[in-house]
Amino acid sequence: MAVARLGKELEEAAPRPILDMFVTTGARQGASVHEAFATTSRRHFAQSIGAARRDCQELLYWLRLLEACDNSAHDDGLYEMFLKEAQAVLELLTGVYRTARQELQAPGGGGDAGP
């Protein structure tokens, strides 16, 4: 949701194609996380969290690109705040993904029991 709000705020300051990719990637990341918690198998959970993790890495790229292209006077720490938040989300998703993968690799861990 924060991605959509930031996208709305930057409509005048950022190139439209980059802004669209930023918002699309953020929406895809959120959808992957929601999908992960609706899965019925650990394998699908790990795959969905992995997809959300990759999307978060891409989101950081688009956010840095938006910052570089922004011609407005956003000197209020807007980008820094969102970069820190996205980095924290990436670290969280990475931890969840690693744990999920380890559980899958453990003996009997590949079953269909939910996350």
C-alpha positions in Angstrom: 0.0 0.0 0.0 2.9 2.3 0.8 4.2 1.8 -2.8 0.9 3.0 -4.3 0.9 6.1 -2.0 4.5 6.9 -3.0 3.7 6.4 -6.6 0.8 8.8 -6.3 3.0 11.4 -4.6 5.7 11.1 -7.3 3.4 11.4 -10.3 4.7 14.8 -11.3 8.3 14.3 -10.4 9.2 10.9 -11.9 9.3 9.5 -15.5 6.0 7.6 -16.0 7.5 4.3 -17.3 9.8 4.0 -14.3 7.0 4.9 -11.9 4.7 2.4 -13.5 7.4 -0.4 -13.1 7.9 0.6 -9.4 4.2 0.4 -8.6 3.8 -2.8 -10.6 6.7 -4.5 -8.8 5.4 -3.4 -5.4 1.9 -4.7 -6.2 3.4 -8.0 -7.4 5.5 -8.3 -4.2 2.4 -7.8 -2.0 0.4 -10.3 -4.0 3.2 -12.9 -3.6 3.2 -12.5 0.2 -0.5 -12.8 0.3 -0.3 -15.9 -1.9 2.3 -17.4 0.4 0.0 -17.3 3.4 -2.8 -18.9 1.4 -0.8 -21.9 0.3 -1.5 -25.4 1.3 2.1 -26.8 1.0 5.4 -25.8 2.4 7.0 -26.0 -1.0 4.5 -23.5 -2.5 5.0 -21.2 0.6 8.7 -21.2 0.0 8.2 -20.5 -3.8 5.9 -17.6 -3.1 8.1 -16.0 -0.4 11.1 -16.5 -2.9 9.1 -14.6 -5.5 8.3 -11.8 -3.1 11.9 -11.6 -2.2 13.0 -11.2 -5.8 10.3 -8.6 -6.3 11.6 -6.7 -3.3 15.1 -6.7 -4.8 13.6 -5.3 -8.0 11.6 -2.8 -6.1 14.8 -1.4 -4.5 16.2 -1.0 -8.0 13.3 0.9 -9.3 13.2 3.1 -6.1 16.9 4.0 -6.6 16.2 4.8 -10.2 13.3 7.0 -9.3 15.4 8.8 -6.8 18.1 9.4 -9.5 15.5 10.7 -11.9 13.5 12.9 -9.6 13.9 16.5 -10.5 11.7 17.9 -7.7 12.8 19.0 -4.3 12.1 15.9 -2.3 14.8 16.6 0.3 12.6 15.6 3.2 14.2 12.1 3.4 11.3 10.5 1.4 13.5 8.2 -0.6 15.8 7.4 2.3 12.8 6.4 4.4 11.4 4.1 1.7 14.8 2.6 0.9 15.3 1.7 4.6 11.8 0.2 4.8 12.2 -1.8 1.6 15.6 -3.1 2.8 14.1 -4.1 6.1 11.3 -6.0 4.3 14.0 -7.7 2.1 15.9 -8.8 5.1 12.7 -10.2 6.7 11.7 -12.0 3.5 15.2 -13.4 3.1 15.1 -14.8 6.7 11.7 -16.4 6.1 12.8 -17.8 2.7 15.9 -19.4 4.2 14.0 -20.9 7.0 11.4 -22.3 4.7 14.0 -23.8 2.4 15.8 -25.4 5.3 12.6 -26.9 6.5 12.0 -28.3 3.0 15.5 -29.9 2.9 15.1 -31.4 6.4 14.1 -35.1 6.4 10.3 -35.2 6.0 10.2 -31.5 5.3 8.7 -31.6 1.8 5.3 -32.7 2.9 2.0 -31.0 2.1 1.5 -29.6 5.6 0.9 -25.9 5.4 3.4 -23.2 6.5 
